[in-house]
C-alpha cells in the first residue's frame, strides 16, 4: 500500500503525462476551422493551408518509432520532457510566422515535439505505475485524448472568432511550456535504459511509405482517388510496406531478437493488439466522418449536429477510466471482448437503420460508439504494453501511437471515399457503417483467440489473462 505522499506524487505525475496527450490531440483539431483565415492572411490557397494540419500528423507518424527508440536508449523522461519544450517552441514560432514556409517549418518542429512525448507517455505510465493501477492510468490517458479531440474544434472556433488564428498557437505555446516545467519537476528519472543501434534505414523506409500515403489521400480528396497519380502513390506506399514486412521477417529469422527489434511482432497477442488498434480507430473515424453528413442531409441544423456528435467523446471520457479499472480488477480480456462486440453491433445497426433514423434518434448509437471505444482502448493498451520488456516500452508505446494515427488516416480516407461515391447518398452511408462493422467483427476473432494463447507468461501473470 503506497504512502499518501507517494500516491499524491503519482497522481500528479499521471496528470502531467496525460496533459501532453491532451495537447497533441488539441493541436490536431484546432486549426481546421481557421484554414480560411490562414489562407487569407498569408495569401496562399486554402488547399495549401490544409498542410498546417496534414504536415503535423505526418511528422508525428513518421517520427514516432524513432522517438520511441530514443526514449529506450537515452531515457523516456528526457525525451518526453524535451518533446514538450520542442512543441512549445514550435507553437511559438507558428504564432510569429510571417509566411507559409515559416509556418509549415515551425509546424514540423511542433509535430516532432508531439511525437517525442506521444512515443514515451504510455511507456512512462507502464514503468511508473504498478500493474493493479496501470489500466486506470491508461484509461485516464484515453480520457485526456478524447477531451483534447473534443475541445480542439470548439476552442479553435472561439479563438478565431474573438481573436485571430495566431492566438491558438500562443495558447499552445504557453500551456506546453508550463506542462514541460512541471514534467521536469515531477516525473522521476529513468532507472534503466536499453542499448542497441537505431534502425535509421527502417525509419526512412516508413517515412517514404507514410508520406506517399498522405499525399495520395490529399490528392484523392481534392480530385479523385482513382486518378493515375493517386493510384501510383498508393502503389508505392503498398509496395514499400510489403517490402519492409519481408525485410522484417528476414531480419527476425537471421539475427538475435535483441538486435533486430522485430521479435515482438512474432507474438500473436502483440500483433493482435496492433490490429485491434488500427481497425477500431479506422472504424470510429470513418463513422464520425459519415454521421455528420448524414445528419445534415436529414435536415438537422449544424449546432444540433455538433451537439449530437459530442456524445462520442463524452461517452469515451466516462467509459475509458471505468473500463481500465475493471481491467485491473477482473482482467482485460472480458471488457475488451465486450467493447468489440458493442462497437460491431452499433455500427451494423447504423448501417441497417441510419437512412430511416431521425436526428434525435442518432444520439444513442453515437453514445454507444463512444462507450465501445472506451471499453476497447484501455484494456487493449494494457495487454500490448504488458507484453513488452521494460527495455522495449518506449518502442511499443510509439508503435501503439503510430497505429492510432494510421487508423485515423485510413478511417478518414475510407469514410470520405465511400461517402463521395456509391449508389446514392443512403447507399454510400450504409456501405460505410456495414464495412466498419464487418472490419471490427473480423478483427475480434483472431485477436481474442491470440490473447488467450499468448506465449508471454509474464503478461498473463501481471494482467490476469487465463
C-alpha positions in Angstrom: 0.0 0.0 0.0 1.7 3.2 -1.1 2.0 6.1 1.4 -0.4 9.0 0.9 2.6 11.2 -0.1 3.7 8.7 -2.8 0.1 8.3 -4.0 -0.3 12.1 -4.3 3.0 12.3 -6.3 1.9 9.5 -8.6 -1.4 11.2 -9.2 0.4 14.5 -10.1 2.8 12.6 -12.4 -0.1 10.9 -14.1 -2.0 14.1 -14.7 1.2 15.9 -16.1 1.8 13.0 -18.5 -1.8 12.9 -19.6 -1.8 16.7 -20.2 0.7 16.1 -23.0 -1.7 13.6 -24.7 -4.4 16.3 -24.3 -2.2 19.0 -26.0 -1.2 16.8 -29.0 -4.9 16.0 -29.8 -6.0 19.5 -29.1 -3.4 20.8 -31.6 -4.5 18.3 -34.2 -8.1 19.6 -34.3 -7.8 23.3 -33.5 -6.9 24.6 -37.0 -9.4 23.0 -39.4 -11.8 25.9 -38.7 -9.1 28.6 -39.2 -7.7 27.5 -42.6 -9.7 30.1 -44.5 -8.2 32.8 -42.2 -4.7 31.5 -42.5 -5.1 31.4 -46.3 -6.3 35.0 -46.4 -3.6 36.3 -44.0 -0.7 34.6 -45.7 -2.2 34.9 -49.2 -2.0 31.2 -50.1 -4.6 28.8 -51.4 -6.8 27.0 -48.8 -5.5 23.7 -50.1 -2.0 24.8 -49.2 -3.2 26.0 -45.8 -4.6 22.5 -45.2 -1.0 21.3 -44.8 -0.9 23.1 -41.5 -3.0 20.1 -40.3 -1.6 17.4 -42.6 2.1 18.0 -42.1 1.6 17.9 -38.3 0.0 14.4 -38.4 2.6 13.2 -41.0 5.6 14.3 -38.9 4.2 12.6 -35.8 3.6 9.4 -37.7 7.0 9.3 -39.3 9.0 10.1 -36.1 7.1 8.0 -33.6 9.1 4.8 -34.0 12.4 6.8 -33.9 11.4 8.7 -30.8 10.3 5.6 -29.0 13.7 4.0 -29.7 15.4 7.2 -28.5 13.4 7.0 -25.3 14.5 3.4 -24.7 18.2 4.3 -25.3 18.6 7.7 -23.6 15.7 7.8 -21.1 12.0 8.2 -21.6 11.7 11.1 -19.2 14.3 13.0 -21.1 12.7 12.5 -24.5 9.2 13.1 -23.1 10.2 16.4 -21.4 12.3 17.7 -24.4 9.3 16.9 -26.6 7.0 19.2 -24.6 9.6 22.1 -24.9 10.0 21.5 -28.6 6.2 21.5 -29.0 6.1 24.8 -27.2 8.9 26.3 -29.3 7.2 25.1 -32.5 3.9 26.7 -31.4 5.6 30.0 -30.6 7.3 30.0 -34.0 4.0 29.4 -35.7 2.4 32.2 -33.8 5.2 34.6 -35.1 5.3 33.2 -38.6 5.2 35.7 -41.4 4.8 33.4 -44.4 3.8 29.9 -45.4 7.4 28.5 -45.3 7.9 29.7 -41.7 4.5 28.4 -40.6 5.0 24.9 -42.0 8.6 24.8 -40.8 7.6 25.5 -37.2 4.6 23.2 -37.5 7.2 20.4 -38.4 9.0 21.3 -35.2 5.8 21.2 -33.2 4.9 17.8 -34.7 8.4 16.5 -33.9 7.9 17.6 -30.2 4.5 15.9 -30.1 6.0 12.7 -31.5 8.6 12.7 -28.7 6.1 12.7 -25.8 3.5 10.6 -27.6 6.1 7.9 -28.2 7.0 7.8 -24.5 4.0 8.8 -22.4 2.4 5.3 -22.2 5.8 3.7 -21.6 6.3 6.1 -18.6 3.0 5.2 -17.2 3.7 1.5 -17.5 7.1 1.8 -15.9 6.0 4.1 -13.1 2.7 2.5 -12.0 2.1 -1.0 -10.6 0.1 -3.5 -12.6 -3.0 -3.0 -10.4 -3.1 0.7 -11.2 -1.9 0.6 -14.8 -5.3 0.2 -16.5 -6.8 3.1 -14.6 -3.9 5.3 -15.5 -4.1 4.3 -19.2 -7.8 4.9 -19.1 -7.2 8.4 -17.8 -4.9 9.0 -20.7 -7.7 7.9 -23.1 -9.9 10.4 -21.3 -7.4 13.2 -21.9 -7.0 12.2 -25.6 -10.8 12.3 -26.1 -11.0 15.6 -24.2 -8.4 17.1 -26.5 -10.2 15.9 -29.6 -13.4 17.2 -28.3 -12.1 20.6 -27.2 -10.0 21.3 -30.3 -12.6 22.4 -32.8 -14.7 24.3 -30.2 -11.7 26.1 -28.7 -10.2 26.9 -32.1 -13.6 28.3 -33.2 -13.9 30.5 -30.1 -10.3 31.9 -30.5 -10.7 32.6 -34.2 -14.0 34.4 -33.7 -12.8 36.6 -30.8 -9.1 37.0 -31.6 -7.0 35.6 -34.5 -5.7 32.3 -35.7 -2.3 33.1 -34.1 -3.9 33.1 -30.7 -4.4 29.3 -30.9 -0.6 28.9 -31.2 0.1 31.4 -28.4 -2.2 29.3 -26.1 -0.5 26.0 -27.1 3.0 27.5 -26.5 2.2 28.9 -23.0 0.4 25.7 -21.8 3.0 23.3 -23.3 5.8 25.3 -21.7 4.1 25.2 -18.3 3.5 21.4 -18.6 7.1 20.9 -19.6 8.4 22.7 -16.5 6.0 20.6 -14.3 7.1 17.4 -16.1 10.8 18.2 -15.4 10.0 18.7 -11.7 7.6 15.8 -11.1 8.4 12.9 -13.3 11.1 10.6 -11.7 14.3 9.8 -13.5 14.5 6.6 -15.5 16.0 3.7 -13.6 17.2 1.8 -16.7 17.8 2.3 -20.4 18.5 0.0 -23.3 21.4 -0.2 -25.7 21.4 -1.2 -29.3 21.6 0.8 -32.6 19.0 2.9 -34.3 17.3 1.4 -37.3 17.5 4.6 -39.4 17.0 2.8 -42.7 13.7 1.4 -41.4 12.7 4.8 -40.2 13.4 6.3 -43.7 11.5 3.5 -45.3 8.5 4.2 -43.2 8.8 7.9 -43.8 8.6 7.5 -47.6 5.7 4.9 -47.2 3.6 7.2 -45.0 4.4 10.3 -47.0 3.3 8.7 -50.2 0.1 7.5 -48.4 -0.6 11.0 -47.0 0.0 12.8 -50.3 -2.2 10.2 -52.1 -5.1 10.9 -49.6 -4.6 14.6 -50.0 -4.7 14.5 -53.8 -7.6 12.0 -53.8 -9.7 14.2 -51.6 -9.1 17.2 -54.0 -9.8 15.3 -57.2 -10.3 11.5 -57.4 -8.9 8.5 -55.6 -9.0 6.7 -59.0 -6.7 9.2 -60.7 -3.3 8.0 -62.1 -1.1 10.0 -59.7 -3.1 8.8 -56.6 -3.0 5.2 -57.7 0.7 5.4 -58.4 1.3 6.9 -54.9 -0.8 4.2 -53.3 1.1 1.5 -55.2 4.4 3.0 -54.0 3.1 3.0 -50.4 1.8 -0.6 -50.5 5.0 -1.8 -52.2 7.2 -0.2 -49.6 5.0 -1.6 -46.8 5.2 -5.1 -48.3 8.9 -4.8 -48.9 9.5 -3.7 -45.3 7.4 -6.6 -44.0 9.5 -9.1 -45.9 12.7 -7.4 -44.6 11.4 -7.6 -41.1 10.7 -11.3 -41.4 14.2 -12.0 -42.8 15.8 -10.0 -40.1 13.9 -11.8 -37.4 15.0 -15.2 -38.7 18.6 -14.3 -39.2 19.6 -12.3 -36.1 19.0 -12.4 -32.3 15.8 -10.7 -31.1 17.7 -8.2 -29.0 19.4 -6.9 -32.1 16.7 -6.9 -34.8 13.8 -5.4 -32.8 11.2 -7.4 -34.7 10.7 -10.3 -32.3 7.7 -8.7 -30.6 5.7 -8.9 -33.9 6.0 -12.7 -33.8 3.9 -12.8 -30.6 0.3 -13.3 -31.6 -1.0 -11.2 -28.7 1.1 -8.2 -29.6 0.2 -8.4 -33.3 -3.5 -8.8 -32.4 -3.4 -5.7 -30.2 -1.9 -3.6 -33.1 -4.6 -5.0 -35.4 -7.3 -4.0 -33.0 -5.9 -0.5 -32.6 -5.8 0.2 -36.3 -9.2 -1.4 -37.1 -11.1 0.3 -34.2 -9.6 3.7 -34.8 -10.3 3.4 -38.5 -13.9 2.3 -37.9 -14.6 5.1 -35.4 -13.1 7.9 -37.5 -14.9 6.6 -40.7 -18.2 6.6 -38.8 -17.5 10.1 -37.3 -16.9 11.4 -40.8 -20.1 9.8 -42.2 -22.6 10.6 -39.4 -22.4 14.5 -39.6 -23.1 14.4 -43.4 -26.0 12.0 -42.9 -27.4 14.2 -40.2 -27.1 17.3 -42.3 -28.8 15.6 -45.2 -31.7 14.7 -42.9 -32.3 18.4 -42.3 -30.6 18.8 -38.9 -29.1 22.2 -38.1 -25.3 22.4 -37.7 -25.5 23.3 -34.0 -27.7 20.3 -33.4 -25.3 18.0 -35.3 -22.4 19.2 -33.2 -24.4 18.6 -30.0 -25.2 15.0 -31.2 -21.6 14.3 -32.2 -20.1 15.5 -28.9 -21.8 12.4 -27.3 -19.0 10.2 -28.7 -16.0 11.8 -26.9 -18.1 12.4 -23.8 -19.0 8.8 -23.6 -15.4 7.8 -24.2 -14.3 10.2 -21.4 -16.6 8.5 -18.9 -16.1 4.9 -20.0 -12.3 4.6 -20.5 -11.3 5.1 -16.8 -14.1 2.8 -15.7 -13.0 0.1 -18.2 -9.4 0.5 -17.1 -10.3 0.0 -13.5 -12.4 -3.1 -14.4 -9.5 -4.5 -16.5 -7.2 -4.0 -13.4 -9.5 -6.0 -11.2 -11.0 -8.6 -13.5 -8.5 -8.9 -16.3 -8.6 -7.0 -19.6 -9.9 -9.8 -21.9 -13.6 -9.7 -20.9 -14.1 -5.9 -21.1 -12.1 -5.8 -24.4 -14.4 -8.5 -26.0 -17.5 -6.7 -24.8 -16.3 -3.4 -26.3 -15.5 -5.0 -29.7 -18.9 -6.7 -29.7 -20.7 -3.4 -28.8 -18.8 -1.5 -31.5 -19.6 -4.0 -34.2 -23.3 -4.3 -33.3 -23.7 -0.5 -33.1 -22.0 0.1 -36.5 -24.2 -2.7 -38.0 -27.3 -1.1 -36.5 -26.3 2.3 -38.0 -25.8 0.6 -41.4 -29.2 -1.0 -41.4 -31.2 1.7 -39.8 -29.4 5.0 -40.4 -31.4 6.0 -43.5 -34.6 5.8 -41.5 -33.4 7.3 -38.2 -34.3 10.9 -37.2 -31.6 13.2 -35.9 -32.7 12.8 -32.3 -32.5 9.0 -32.5 -28.9 9.2 -33.6 -27.8 10.2 -30.0 -28.0 6.7 -28.7 -25.7 5.0 -31.3 -23.2 7.9 -31.1 -23.0 7.4 -27.4 -22.8 3.7 -27.7 -19.9 4.0 -30.2 -18.0 6.2 -27.7 -18.7 3.7 -24.9 -17.4 0.9 -27.0 -14.2 2.8 -27.9 -13.7 3.5 -24.2 -14.1 -0.2 -23.4 -11.5 -1.2 -26.0 -8.7 1.3 -25.7 -7.7 0.9 -22.0 -7.6 -3.0 -21.8 -6.1 -3.3 -25.3 -3.3 -0.9 -24.4 -2.7 -2.7 -21.1 -2.3 -6.0 -22.8 0.0 -4.8 -25.6 2.2 -2.8 -23.2 2.3 -5.7 -20.7 3.8 -8.0 -23.4 6.9 -5.8 -23.7 10.0 -6.0 -21.7 11.0 -2.8 -19.8 13.8 -2.1 -22.3 11.2 -2.0 -25.1 8.4 0.1 -23.5 9.3 3.2 -25.5 9.3 1.4 -28.8 6.0 -0.3 -28.1 4.4 3.0 -26.9 5.5 4.6 -30.2 4.1 1.7 -32.2 0.7 2.0 -30.5 0.6 5.7 -31.1 1.6 5.1 -34.8 -1.2 2.5 -35.1 -3.7 5.0 -33.8 -2.6 7.6 -36.3 -2.7 5.1 -39.2 -6.1 4.0 -38.2 -7.3 7.7 -38.2 -5.8 8.3 -41.6 -7.4 5.1 -43.1 -10.7 5.9 -41.4 -10.9 9.4 -42.7 -9.9 8.4 -46.2 -12.3 5.4 -46.3 -15.2 7.3 -45.0 -14.7 10.2 -47.4 -14.3 7.9 -50.3 -17.4 5.9 -49.6 -19.5 9.0 -48.9 -18.4 10.7 -52.2 -19.3 7.7 -54.3 -21.6 4.8 -54.3 -25.2 4.2 -55.2 -26.8 7.4 -53.9 -26.4 9.0 -50.5 -28.2 6.4 -48.4 -26.4 3.5 -50.2 -23.0 5.0 -49.5 -23.7 5.7 -45.8 -24.9 2.1 -45.4 -21.7 0.9 -47.0 -19.6 3.0 -44.5 -21.3 1.5 -41.4 -21.6 -2.1 -42.7 -18.0 -2.2 -43.8 -16.8 -0.8 -40.4 -19.0 -3.3 -38.6 -17.5 -6.2 -40.6 -13.9 -5.0 -40.1 -14.4 -4.7 -36.3 -16.2 -8.1 -36.2 -13.5 -9.9 -38.2 -10.7 -8.2 -36.2 -12.1 -9.6 -32.9 -12.0 -13.2 -33.9 -8.3 -14.0 -34.3 -7.0 -11.4 -31.8 -9.1 -12.6 -28.9 -8.0 -16.2 -29.5 -4.4 -15.0 -29.8 -4.6 -13.1 -26.5 -5.7 -16.2 -24.7 -2.9 -18.3 -26.1 -0.1 -15.7 -25.9 3.3 -17.2 -25.3 4.2 -14.4 -22.8 3.7 -15.9 -19.4 4.8 -12.6 -17.8 1.9 -10.8 -19.3 -0.6 -13.5 -18.2 0.6 -13.2 -14.6 0.5 -9.4 -14.4 -2.7 -8.9 -16.4 -4.7 -12.0 -15.1 -5.2 -13.4 -18.5 -6.4 -17.0 -18.2 
